[in-house]
């Protein structure tokens, strides 16, 4: 993998992020409502509201606010040498008598409701979403590849037909409908036998206030979130493996006396995994960013539920920050996907 390729991908990712930042800024700066009043509440006096508007740069032109917003988000920023305490930064070098280039964490403002830093709120919620998404994609990958391989080996049999029909149903079923159905059946109707609940998060507190890891609460939302990628991975694995099994080098491997298991697992399956890896990486990014309905249905404390709750409360800084974190996840996952490609298939050359 060439350094030029990595640099080009990073530049492309930065351009995408810049576009998302611009879109988010424009969208939330034309919405009705006064952010200063949303921050302080409806009963605040005029003088206090004007002071907060000044602190939030709302008294400046939109173009100035846009560049200040970019400067706040950028890890490399130009700040006054006596910058406000809201920035946690390390000064690199001076660019003038009053300003310096600094390295800092992105500053996304404060929540209108809790007054906490948006970055801290998002980082509290992100682990729940990451655990849920990774669990769902691991489940979908293992079961999907296994079903796809089995369906390919049992081509034109009842098992193959059942796998294809099931995958079509899985792809066609909306997540919110599957979530409601699974929550009712396994978390309510059969809860006496499954021991599962309709709602819950990764951590629970007992009567004494102690924090406990509640892995059982992960099962139903992960199952719901993993259904659609599982169905797609099953179909892709089946189709790709059937295509590879028809190649000449597979017949040559059989002619050399290799066992069927060796041909399948050593030669055929690795060469059939390229489209599967693409699907897995794409779905991982989507699950990390798009589990809103599933988290809301199961009351799972993650980025999705946080964003929905923030929209309901008009807490726009949280929503804006969640969108930016989501876009960053997509860019990073897509870059890592290309790197994994070269590891799985050396024939793929990155230039």
Steps between C-alpha positions, in 0.01 A plus 500: 500500500654826387528811713347699215184290517466554875549876461241514220249308712563726800453811287181357356378422852578853616308645205200282588516608864529865398188459286311341790613774740383767256166331444441455874591863570270634228215271600503587868563869447181546297276310742243710688563582862757694695786276629564744784142475620505122458811493717364721779130419486196712420504699827844655458538877493609690190841602638598141581384378161708766322805402704461134404443595135835681511673201660356272228606744224135545399556875473746447211427452128431145382826485302703594809315244709572235237878555511492510880307171493764342274774631729326348803468159334849482350766320710752752366368849573616856532400638841589801713788422733268563793218289354189427701492213746246318281788390277732224618804558283876469467673798344733405213650831387414868467361641177486858629541695821148417611419169330650151484447172316367245747414131513166437670197278525207600277272746678131447417346731754280412796168323528202734528343272760778364723756779432764225469758502222356333191820297454467350849132418449572324170794305640280377785248366249737372229624184685144366522453540124842352420437191714154452347619548140806275532296225669238521225752490213700214658179300538394585143844416357544162669146377439472661156821351361416159646151504348632631169763226473249231596245631248762502224609145578134389508407681182148438364394311811237585761773640727619734227148618421425557868818706545420716197138560605604579858763748382247677275262532796785630717599763244140612451410533869543855638707519818230676701243230414743218577594673825138531615429139406811359668452714811139382537565129433827444688497789745134486604302194385780247555695698761423237765697247295764722339577709808525806273337842535351734242723791603836540668856623457848358526532610862241475773488614861369291788322627811831571673611722211768259370561486126469160327576382146165383354605297196151347470366840398729493197346188344172631359623836359808330348280232344267765358785713368677199348207354302539709182881476470473127574259457210721696259819321610326164449399584144835654409696205641280250315522685165873572522585145607295347220686721252840403641415128505443515124854627433766286334747512790240339728467207261877481488513484880256208499702330226811519719322297764426770756216432740175687455542680832848619397373628165209686662672658799853557363437589137137578421372692803793747537459598134125541545524736796568829320134600456427367848771721654355799318157422638630442854697826507212698355253352744732555796515870419123508449431314824729732694320799358149383429375300796257777598175304488643187658655692789178695548278188497716314752586816697868422441724783617704587192550765234173419326277541804697808606443662159128422496457633854701814412286566193189470715645758743637731225851444637664582167869499608466132595334418167764690302780327690342158445479561125868600485612197701291280270665645188846447651417137572399445137822652368724302735321169438517544122874565516556193717293294257741569217791395720325173593440437129872466431541261793219269385580512128861584404384537139342833597763771459449843646659776299 
